[in-house]
Amino acid sequence: MAAPKGTTPTLTLTFPENTVDLTTASNVYVTFAWSTKTLTKTGSDLAVSPHSIDVYLTQAETLRFPVGAVKVQANWVFSDGSREASNISSYDFTANLLEKVLP
């Protein structure tokens, strides 16, 4: 998957049905990492379904990403305190000639 920097993509992370029901998690986090920087999304920035997470990104956030692959990982916490994490995957951001937030 790929999106131009400076856009507002919705990324969908999908998990096999037999692994976890994310709607039973008390908190869900999706972290993007590149170089020595990170961006973590949670709460209303995510739409959590039983086997997928939609992540909403803003123009300003995607402008922070480098051109190329950015690592992505989901973590979730259950009400009993147990924690789980997805495998680390990557998402590609492509160049945008207009490198600014548009009104």
N, C-alpha and C positions, 0 to 999 in steps of 0.2 A: 504494500500500500504506500501511497505517496500523496503529499499535498504541498502546494506552494506556501512558502513563508508569507505571513501577513494576511492569511485567510482565516476563516472560522470553521475548520472542519470538525465533524463529530467522528471520533474514532471508536470503533466497536471492538472490544476484546471478547472473544467467544471461548467457552470452556466446554469440554465434553459433558454430556448429560449425566454420566455416571460418576462424576468426580465431586461436585459440590452444588448445593443450592444456595446461591449468594443472597437470596432474599431472607435467609435465616441469620445472616451476619448482622451484628450490631453496628459495625463501622467498616467501610470499604475505602481504600486509598489506591490511587493509581499514580505512580511516580515515573517521571521522565528524567533521564540522566544523560548528560553529554559533558565531555571534558571534566571539569571539577564542579559543574553546576547541576542542580536538580530543580524540578518543579513537581509538587505533589498536589493532586486534585482530590477533593472529597466532598461530601455533602451534596448540595444542589448542583455542583459541577459534574455530577454523575447521575446516570439513570441506570439503576441496578435491576436486572431481571434474574430469574433463577440460574441461567447459564450464560449470561453476558453482561457486559458493562459498557454503556455508551459514555464517552468522555467528551465534554464540550470544551473547546479551546477558543480563546479570544485572539484577535489580531495581534495584540501586544504580546501575548504569550508565544505565538508561533514566530513572531519576529525575533524572539530571543534565541530560538533554536538555530543551530548551524545548518548549512546546506549539507545534506547527507543523512546518515543513519543516526537516530536517537534511540537509546535503550528505553524500554517500557516494561514495568512490572506492576502487577496488582497485589495488594496485601489486604487481608480482611481479618476481623476480630469477631469472635462469637461471644454471646452473653456470658458463657462460662469462663471467659478469659483465654480460651485457646485461640491460636493464631495460625494462619496459613498464608502461603504466598504462591503466586503463579511462577512459571518459568519466565526468565527474562527473554523478551523478544525485541524487535526493533521496528521503527517506523521511519520512513524516509521523508525528508522535507526538501523541496526543490527551490531554486532561486526565484525571486520575484524582483523585477526591475524597479518597482515602487516599494522601497523599504520604509514605509511609514504607515501609521494607523490612519485609516480613512474615516471621515465623519459619517 
